[in-house]
Amino acid sequence: MDEIRLVVSDLDGCLLGEGSRLPAQFPEALTAMQNRQVIFAAASGRSMPGVASVFGNLWEKMIMITDNGACLWRGRERLWADTIPRSEWYPVVTRARAIPGTVVIACGYSEAYIEHPETMDERTVRELRKYYPAWESANLDEMMGDMVKIAVMYLGDIEHVVYPVLRELETDILSVRVTAPTWMDIFDPRVSNGTGLARVHELLSVRPEETVVFGDYLNDRPMAEHAAKSFAPSNAHPQVQRAFSEVIGPNTEDSVVRKILSLMVSQGEC
């Protein structure tokens, strides 16, 4: 591959350790990238506030591909966003409501709207805050505007309990995807972490040959098509391990940040 100019990493189950912990060496890795004029981008199904909350005061120095590619940020600046109309997202809400145990989140650019949050138990709130640090209570029946996506949380086997029900609602402009063991996103099928990465390439004049990516779950798979090298932690979904070019250690051992530091050492000082 060419000299690295862009490093992109998913967060949960990948860059982050247990309990969504940012590795202690990440600031060192970010400094090493900046010293070599390498751009770092975080790619996630989280909203922008959910991504920013992970990095303390470092997030304003980064690119963020949020909502599984539906939004692109440079610090506080929103560079691009895609939305779906109410005529498409509202039927998802009504169908998801009928499945016991689901939590439905209507996602704006950086806002999250939830019905009856006061009824959620502590475990649900804890999982929700990882992705959406703040939200507004709302009646989704009364919301008329477009949304970036609809997210569905289910603290169980979402891939086999919830996905088969909601995938029946897929259309030419609505995609239903499992994005984590307890999460699904419903959004424009033309959008993915891969298309978000392609847009980063376009806006920052970086080529795929100058890009490396890290990912662990199905929503990360498209990024491999836009990078010279792709790394999956050993805890990654089997399909991701097969699609990516190399498997590294697990996220619980800070394997992603260790690999980034190794790549920067190999690249040398500029």
C-alpha positions in Angstrom: 0.0 0.0 0.0 1.0 3.7 -0.3 2.0 5.8 2.6 -0.8 6.0 5.1 -2.8 9.3 5.2 -6.0 8.1 6.8 -6.8 5.7 9.6 -10.4 4.8 10.3 -11.7 2.7 13.2 -15.0 1.5 14.5 -15.5 2.0 18.2 -17.5 -0.6 20.2 -15.9 -4.0 20.1 -13.0 -2.6 18.1 -11.0 0.4 19.3 -12.8 0.5 22.7 -12.2 -2.0 25.4 -14.6 -3.5 28.0 -17.1 -1.0 29.2 -16.5 1.3 26.2 -13.1 2.2 27.6 -10.8 4.3 25.4 -7.3 2.7 25.6 -4.9 4.7 27.7 -2.5 4.8 24.7 -4.9 6.4 22.3 -3.8 10.0 22.9 -0.2 8.8 22.1 -1.5 7.1 19.0 -3.4 10.3 17.9 -0.3 12.4 18.5 1.8 10.0 16.4 -0.7 10.2 13.6 -0.8 14.0 13.7 3.0 14.2 13.7 2.9 12.2 10.5 0.1 14.2 9.0 -2.2 11.2 9.2 -5.9 11.9 9.7 -7.9 9.8 12.2 -11.6 9.1 11.7 -14.0 7.3 14.0 -16.7 5.4 12.3 -19.7 4.2 14.3 -23.4 3.6 14.5 -23.4 6.1 17.4 -24.7 9.6 17.0 -22.2 12.5 16.9 -22.6 13.2 20.7 -22.2 9.4 21.3 -18.9 9.4 19.4 -17.6 12.6 20.9 -18.4 11.4 24.5 -15.7 8.6 24.1 -12.8 10.9 23.3 -12.9 13.6 26.0 -11.4 16.8 24.5 -9.8 15.0 21.6 -12.9 14.6 19.4 -12.6 18.1 17.9 -9.4 17.1 16.3 -11.0 14.2 14.5 -13.2 13.2 11.6 -16.4 11.4 12.7 -18.5 9.1 10.4 -21.6 8.7 12.5 -25.0 7.0 12.3 -23.4 4.2 10.1 -22.4 6.7 7.4 -25.4 8.9 7.4 -23.6 11.9 8.9 -20.0 13.2 8.5 -18.4 15.6 10.9 -15.1 17.5 11.3 -15.2 18.4 15.0 -18.4 20.4 15.5 -18.8 21.1 11.8 -21.3 18.8 10.0 -19.9 18.2 6.6 -22.7 16.1 5.1 -25.9 14.3 6.1 -28.5 12.0 4.6 -32.1 11.7 5.8 -35.1 9.5 5.3 -38.7 10.9 5.0 -41.4 10.3 7.6 -43.4 8.2 5.1 -40.6 5.6 5.3 -39.4 5.8 9.0 -42.7 6.0 10.7 -43.9 2.5 9.7 -40.7 1.1 11.3 -41.6 2.8 14.5 -45.1 1.3 14.6 -43.8 -2.2 13.7 -40.9 -2.1 16.2 -43.3 -1.0 19.0 -45.2 -4.2 18.7 -42.1 -6.3 19.6 -41.9 -6.6 23.4 -38.6 -5.3 24.8 -37.6 -3.0 22.0 -36.6 0.6 22.5 -37.0 2.8 19.4 -34.9 5.9 18.9 -35.7 8.5 16.2 -32.3 10.1 15.3 -31.8 13.7 14.0 -28.5 15.1 13.1 -27.3 15.1 16.7 -30.6 14.7 18.6 -32.2 11.5 19.8 -36.0 11.2 20.5 -37.4 8.4 22.6 -40.9 7.6 23.8 -41.5 7.1 27.5 -37.9 7.1 28.6 -39.1 7.2 32.3 -40.2 3.6 32.0 -36.7 2.3 31.1 -34.8 0.2 33.6 -31.2 0.8 34.7 -29.7 -1.8 32.3 -31.5 -0.3 29.3 -30.5 3.2 30.2 -26.8 2.2 30.6 -26.7 0.6 27.2 -28.6 3.5 25.6 -26.2 6.1 27.1 -23.2 4.4 25.4 -24.6 5.4 22.0 -26.9 8.4 22.9 -25.6 10.3 25.9 -28.7 12.5 25.9 -32.2 12.3 24.5 -35.5 14.1 24.4 -38.8 12.5 25.4 -41.2 12.7 22.4 -44.4 11.4 20.9 -43.1 9.9 17.6 -46.7 9.9 16.3 -46.6 13.7 16.3 -43.2 14.1 14.7 -43.4 15.1 11.0 -39.9 15.8 9.9 -37.2 13.7 8.2 -34.8 11.7 10.3 -31.2 10.5 9.8 -32.2 7.0 10.9 -34.3 5.0 13.3 -32.3 2.9 15.8 -33.8 -0.1 17.6 -32.3 -1.5 20.8 -33.2 -5.0 22.1 -31.4 -6.6 25.0 -31.6 -10.1 23.6 -30.9 -11.9 20.3 -31.7 -9.0 18.0 -30.4 -10.7 14.9 -33.0 -13.6 15.2 -35.9 -12.0 17.1 -36.2 -8.4 15.8 -34.4 -8.4 12.4 -36.7 -10.9 10.7 -39.7 -8.8 11.6 -38.3 -5.4 10.5 -36.5 -6.6 7.4 -40.0 -7.0 5.8 -40.1 -3.2 5.7 -37.1 -2.8 3.5 -37.7 -0.7 0.4 -35.5 0.9 -2.3 -34.9 3.8 0.1 -35.0 2.0 3.4 -32.3 -0.5 4.7 -32.6 -2.6 7.8 -29.3 -3.7 9.3 -28.0 -5.3 12.5 -25.2 -3.1 13.6 -24.2 -4.6 17.0 -25.4 -7.6 19.2 -28.2 -5.4 20.7 -28.7 -2.8 18.0 -30.3 -2.3 14.6 -30.3 0.8 12.4 -32.8 1.6 9.7 -31.6 4.1 7.1 -31.0 4.9 3.5 -29.6 1.8 1.8 -27.3 4.0 -0.3 -25.6 4.9 3.0 -23.0 2.8 5.0 -19.8 3.2 6.8 -18.2 2.4 3.4 -20.0 5.3 1.6 -19.2 7.6 4.5 -15.5 6.6 4.1 -15.7 7.3 0.4 -17.1 10.7 1.1 -14.2 11.4 3.4 -11.8 10.4 0.6 -13.6 12.9 -1.7 -13.7 15.8 0.8 -10.1 15.4 2.1 -8.5 14.3 -1.2 -7.3 11.0 0.2 -7.2 7.8 -1.8 -8.2 4.3 -0.7 -4.6 3.2 -1.4 -3.6 5.6 1.5 -6.2 4.3 3.9 -6.4 1.6 6.6 -9.5 0.6 8.5 -10.5 -1.3 11.6 -13.9 -2.9 12.2 -15.6 -5.7 14.0 -19.2 -5.9 13.0 -21.3 -6.3 9.9 -21.9 -2.6 9.4 -18.1 -2.2 9.1 -17.7 -4.6 6.3 -18.2 -2.1 3.5 -15.2 -0.1 4.7 -12.8 -2.8 3.5 -13.8 -2.0 -0.1 -12.4 1.5 0.3 -9.0 0.8 2.0 -5.7 -0.8 1.1 -5.6 -2.7 4.4 -8.4 -3.7 6.8 -7.9 -5.1 10.3 -10.4 -7.0 12.3 -10.0 -7.8 16.0 -10.2 -11.5 16.9 -13.5 -10.9 18.6 -15.0 -9.6 15.3 -18.0 -11.2 13.6 -16.8 -14.2 11.5 -18.0 -12.5 8.3 -15.9 -9.5 9.0 -12.8 -11.6 9.8 -13.2 -13.3 6.4 -13.8 -10.0 4.5 -10.9 -8.1 6.1 -7.3 -8.5 5.1 -5.9 -9.3 8.6 -7.1 -10.5 12.0 -5.3 -8.9 15.0 -5.8 -9.5 18.8 -9.0 -8.8 20.7 -10.4 -5.4 21.6 -10.0 -6.3 25.3 -6.2 -6.1 24.7 -6.2 -2.7 23.1 -5.1 -4.4 19.9 -6.4 -1.6 17.5 -4.4 1.2 19.2 -1.4 -1.1 19.4 -1.6 -1.8 15.7 -2.0 1.9 14.9 1.2 2.7 16.9 3.0 -0.1 15.0 1.9 1.3 11.7 3.0 4.8 12.6 6.4 3.5 13.7 6.8 1.7 10.4 5.9 4.8 8.5 8.5 6.8 10.4 8.7 10.5 11.2 7.8 13.1 8.6 
